[in-house]
Amino acid sequence: MAVLDHADASAIPAARRSRGLGERLRISPLVAVLGAILLILILPPTIYLVFTSFYTTRPDGSFDQFTLKYYQQLFSSPYFASSLWNTVLYSVGSAAVAIVLGVVQALIVERTNTPGRQYVFLSAVISLGIPHVLYVVAWLLLLGRTGPVNALIEHFTGPGAGPALNVYSMWGMILVEGVGFAPLTFLLMSAVLRSTDASFEEAALMAGAGPLKTFRSITLRLGLPGVLALMLLIGIRAFESFEVPALVGLAGNVTVLTTNIYQSSKNTGSVNFGESGAYAVCLLLIVVVLLLWHNRLAHHAHQFQTITGKGYRPRVIDLGRWRYATAAVLLIIFLLAIVLPVAILVFTSLLPFYEGLTWESFGRFTLDNYAVILAPGSFRDSITNTLVLGIATSTLVVPFAALCAWLAVRRYPGGWLLDQIAMVPLVFPAIVMSVAFLHVFVNLPIPLYGTLLSVIIASAVRYLPYGMRYAYAGVLQIHTDLEDAATTSGAGRAFVFVRVVLPLIGAALVSCWLFIFLLTVQSVALPLLLVGPGTELIAVTLFDLWQNGQITELAAMGVLWLSFMLVVSACFFFTTRRYQLST
C-alpha cells in the first residue's frame, strides 16, 4: 500500500504538468486568427531580411544563389570594425550623459522640496513632441561653425584658424544624443525613485551621513537594478538611433552601423540589398543580446524590493536654502533641453538666409519662409501625409492591441502567445525594420512600395509593442468580477469586450493613442527608405531640407509643426496625469 501511495503521489504532479502543458498549447479560434495576422505582419520582413543577406538577387528582385560573400566582405572590411567601435563608444557615452542628467533631475523632483519641480514632468513630456531630427538640427545651429556658442568663444578668445568647437565629431554626437535622451531618462528614473522607500535615506541622514554619501550608499544601491536597466535601455536606443549619426556623424566622417545600413540601402546607383541585409542582421543580433541582458537584470530586481506596506513613506527632504540651487539646476537643464533649441529654430525661421546670430540679422526678420511653407505644394502635402500616417497608425494599433491584451490577461487559450508575438518588433531597430519592409514591398506583386499605405503598415508593426504594454496595464486594473457579472447576465464575449472592457480602459487607450501618434510622426529612420514621390512626411522632409541646405525653410516648417506637437504632447500629459497613468 505504501508503494502504491507513493506511486500515486508521484503520478499526480506529472498529470498536473501534462494538463498544464495541454492547456497552454490549446488555442482558441479567435486567438489563432489574431496570431495569424501578427505572423503575417512580422514574419515576411524578418525572412526577407535574413534571406537577402544569404542570397544574391536577380534584376527583378527575386533571390538567386546562396552565398556568404556579404558576411565575408563585411567582417573582412576594416570599416565594419571601426563602425562597430564607434557605435559602442557613441551608445555608451550618450547613455552616460542621459543618465547623469536624468538621475539628477529625478532625485531633485522625487526626493526634495525644490520649488517648481512639478513642472519638470510637463517639460519632459513636451520634449517628446519635438521631432528628433528637428532637435538635432537645432543643436547643430547652436554649436555649428557660425552658431552662437562658437561666436561667443571667439568673442573672448579671438578668431582662430577654425571653429573652437567642432560639433561634427564623436563628442558632438554623444552630447546631442545624451541631452536628447535626458527627458526620457528622467521619466523612467522618476518611476524607480517613486517606488523606493525614502525612510532608508532618512535613517542615513539622521545617523550623520551627508546628502552625497546617502545618495551613494543608499539611494544608488537601492536603485541599482533600475539604473543599470535604464542605462542598458538608453544604450540600446542610442545603438539603433539614426538621426544623430546621419546628421552629425556623416558630416564629420564618423560612421556607425545604422548609417552604414542607410548608405548601403540607398546609394546613388544600384541598391546593395545583400550588404544592407548583412549589416542589418548583425545589428539585429547585437540588439537581441542587449535585450536579453536587460531582461536578465529585470529578473533579479526582487532582491532590491523595499516597499513593505506600512513601512512605505514617500517623503521629501527639506533642503532649506539649497532648494534654490537645485531649482537653478532644473532651470539650466530645461534651458538646454527645450528653450535653447526652440529659440534658435524660431530665430532661424525669421531670416532670409542663415548667417549665425548677429545684431544685423535682427533687422532682416521676415515671414517669407512661413509663406513658402504654407503655400500649396509639397510642404503642405507632407503635413497632410504625416497627420494621416499618425492617425491611421494609432487607430490601427490601439484597438488591435487592446483585444490582444485582453485575451492575454484573461488567459484565454493561447492568449499568452499573442503577448509574446506582439513584442517581437522591439528587437528590430527602426532602420533595420525599414530595410526589411523595403525588401518585402519591392517583391510584392501589388505596387505598395513608395505609397503611404506601406509606411502605415510598417509603423503599425513597429509600434505595436508600445500599444500592447499600455493596453495590458489597463486591463490588469479591471477586476474580473465586472466581466463575470456581464457574462452571468447573458452577455457574450464580444459584448463584454466592447461594452465593459473598452469603456473601463478608455483613458489608457486615449493615452496610448496619443503616445503612438507622437512616436509615429517624429520617426525618420523607419519611413526614410519607404516613402516616394507624393508621400512626403514631415520628419523625412526636414531631413531632406537639411541635406539640401534649406535651413531657413526647415526652421519655419519645424516651428509650425512643433507648435502643433506641443499641443498633442500637453494633451498626452494631462490625460495621463488626470487618470494616474504612467507617462
QUIRAMO-V169290 format. One record per backbone hydrogen bond with DSSP energy under -0.5 kcal/mol. CO is the residue of the C=O (numbers start at 1). NH is the residue of the N-H. Records with the same first field share a line. If there is no record, write none. Layout:
CO=NH ; NH
This chain:
1=5
2=6
3=7
4=8
5=9
6=10
7=11
8=12
9=13
10=14
11=15
12=16
13=17
14=18
15=19
16=20
17=21
18=22
19=23
20=24
21=25
22=26
28=32
29=33
30=34
31=35
32=36
33=37
34=38
35=39
36=40
37=41
38=42
39=43 ; 44
42=46
43=47
44=48
45=49
46=50
47=51
48=52
49=53
50=54
51=54 ; 55
54=67
56=64
58=61
62=58
65=56
68=72
69=73
70=74
71=75
72=76
73=77
77=80 ; 81
78=82
79=83
80=84
81=85
82=86
83=87
84=88
85=89
86=90
87=91
88=92
89=93
90=94
91=95
92=96
93=97
94=98
95=99
96=100
97=101
98=102
99=103
100=104
101=105
102=106
103=107
104=108
105=109
106=110
107=111
108=112 ; 114
111=317
114=117
116=119
117=120
118=122
119=123
120=124
121=125
122=126
123=127
124=128
125=128
126=129
127=130
129=131
131=135
132=136
133=137
134=138
135=139
136=140
137=141
138=142
139=143
140=144
142=149
143=167
144=147
146=357
147=151
148=152
149=153
150=154
151=155
152=156
153=157
154=158
165=167
167=169
169=173
170=174
171=175
172=176
173=177
174=178
175=179
176=180
177=181
178=182
179=183
181=185
182=186
183=187
184=188
185=189
186=190
187=191
188=192
189=193
190=194
191=195
192=195
193=196
197=200
198=202
199=203
200=204
201=205
202=206
203=207
204=209
205=208
210=214
211=215
212=216
213=217
214=218 ; 219
215=220
218=222
219=223
221=224
223=227
224=228
225=229
226=230
227=231
228=232
229=233
230=234
231=235
232=236
233=237
234=238
235=239
236=240
238=241
242=246
243=247
244=248 ; 249
245=250
248=252
249=252 ; 254
250=253
253=255
256=260
257=261
258=262
259=263
260=264
261=265
262=266
264=272
271=273
272=276
273=277
274=278
275=279
276=280
277=281
278=282
279=283
280=284
281=285
282=286
283=287
284=288
285=289
286=290
287=291
288=292
289=293
290=294
291=295
292=296
293=297
294=298
295=299
296=300
297=300
298=301
300=303
301=304
302=305
306=308
308=310 ; 311
309=312
311=313
313=198 ; 315
317=113 ; 319
319=322
320=323
321=324 ; 325
322=326
323=327
324=328
325=329
326=330
327=331
328=332
329=333
330=334
331=335
332=336
333=337
334=338 ; 339
335=340
338=342
339=343
340=344
341=345
342=346
343=347
344=348
345=349
346=350
347=350
348=351
350=366
356=355 ; 358
358=362
359=362
360=363
361=364
362=365
367=371
368=372
369=373
370=374
371=375
375=380
377=381
378=382
379=383
380=384
381=385
382=386 ; 538
383=387
384=388
385=389
386=390
387=391
388=392
389=393
390=394
391=395
392=396
393=397
394=398
395=399
396=400
397=401
398=402
399=403
400=404
401=405
402=406
403=407
404=408
405=409
406=410
407=412
408=411
412=415
413=28
414=417 ; 418
415=418 ; 419
416=420
417=421
418=422
419=423
421=424
423=426
424=427
425=428
427=429
429=433
430=434
431=435
432=436
433=437
434=438
435=439
436=440
437=441
438=442
439=443
440=444
441=448 ; 449
446=448
448=451
450=532
451=455
452=456
453=457
454=458
455=459
456=460
457=461
458=462
459=463
460=464
461=464
463=467
464=468
465=469
466=470
467=471
468=472
469=473
470=474
471=475
472=476
473=477
474=477
475=478
477=479
479=482 ; 483
480=484
481=485
482=486
483=487
484=488
485=489
486=491
487=490
492=496
493=497
494=498
495=499
496=500 ; 501
497=502
500=504
501=505
503=506
505=509
506=510
507=511
508=512
509=513
510=514
511=515
512=516
513=517
514=518
515=519
516=520
517=521
518=522
520=523
521=539
524=528
525=529
527=530 ; 531
530=450
532=535
537=541
538=542
539=543
540=544
541=545
542=546
543=547
544=548
545=549 ; 550
546=549
549=551
550=554
551=555
552=556
553=557
554=558
555=559
556=560
557=561
558=562
559=563
560=564
561=565
562=566
563=567
564=568
565=569
566=570
567=571
568=572
569=573
570=574
571=575
572=576
573=577
574=578
575=579
576=581
577=580
